[in-house]
Amino acid sequence: MFRYIIIIVFISISKLFSADWEVLNKVEGVPHWGFDVNSSGMSVMCGTRGSCFISEDFGKSWQKHYSGTDVFLNYAGFTPEGGILLTGHKGTIVYFSKSGSKFEDRSGEPVYNLKKFMFTDNQTGYMLSEKMYLLKTSDGGKKWDVVSEFHKYFEMMDITEINGNLFLATGNRDTSVIFKSNDGGKNWDLVSLFPGEKIYRMKAINNKLWVSGAGGLFANSTDFGKNWNWQNLKTKLYLGDFEIIDNKIWIYSHWDKERIIFFSDNFGKSWKEFDKTMNNDWPGKMKILGDNLYIIEGYNSTLKRIKINK
């Protein structure tokens, strides 16, 4: 009898931390790196060979769009007025005003391999290239120009903003560096040095800087990067996208074919495995919108979501 009770308890725990996913889209043989979804229901995913899919109903149905290019598209997001912006190799910037519209080519110099962008207001935005160049727009994303140039051996990893101050995470295989600018990206001061660490993501949440990276790196700073509070997840996996809502934290992690979404409901004091697979052949992205957690991952680009309790 006691043995059966143990089995029942084990099954209950397994169900609690084995997520029941709803598959929204799958593209065979075409990896997709870029994904975003907004509160209006617009969703976009992009990837290799200029592949682009757009949905207007939170991912329930999709339409393939011609992007006008066959290069790698690295990043997908939205402009302040709700348009879709895609970035990629060889200076590629593609814009759609809405689903079903024809693409608009806003590409710049082909020497830039472009990736993440963010807007700080309706007109001002910043865009990272893989190395050296930081681009800026002052017209809502119509035109982008180089505002800063960095050392060629440092890769630009992420950018965020707190109270008018820009923070830029850069790095190479040996170290990561965070810079700060208070003049719109023209001049930068070094504020944080992470010897032997590789930062992948950086966010500003409630006036705190948060970073995640290789070897289980996860830390936050309350003084703009001067000092850091380290979270111990007891893992050597690469930590990527993360979401923080109140005292709850979700972190997407991977290594080789292993992928784990870690979860904490006490602001990082303890951690659980929310979902795990040992058969993920391509690391992905994660985002929370409303009460849904979205991930896109795998060489066959599976986009799926699950309900969460916030």
Buried (B, 14 or more C-beta within 10 A) or exposed (E): EEEEEEEEEEEEEEEEEBBEBEEBBEBEEEBBBBBBBBEEBBBBBBBBEBBBBBBBEBBEEBEEBEBBBEBBBBBBBBBBEEBBBBBBBBBBBBBBBEBEEEBBEBBBEEEBBBBBBBBBEEEBBBBBBBBBBBBBBBEBBEEBEBBBEBEEEBBBBBBBBBEEBBBBBBBEEEBBBBBBBEEBBEEBEEBBEBEEBBBBBBBBBEEBBBBBBBEBBBBBBEEBBEEBEEBEBEBEBBBBBBBBEEEBBBBBBBBEEEBBBBBBBEEBEEBEEBBBBEEBEBBBBBBBBEEBBBBBBBBBBBBBBBEBEE
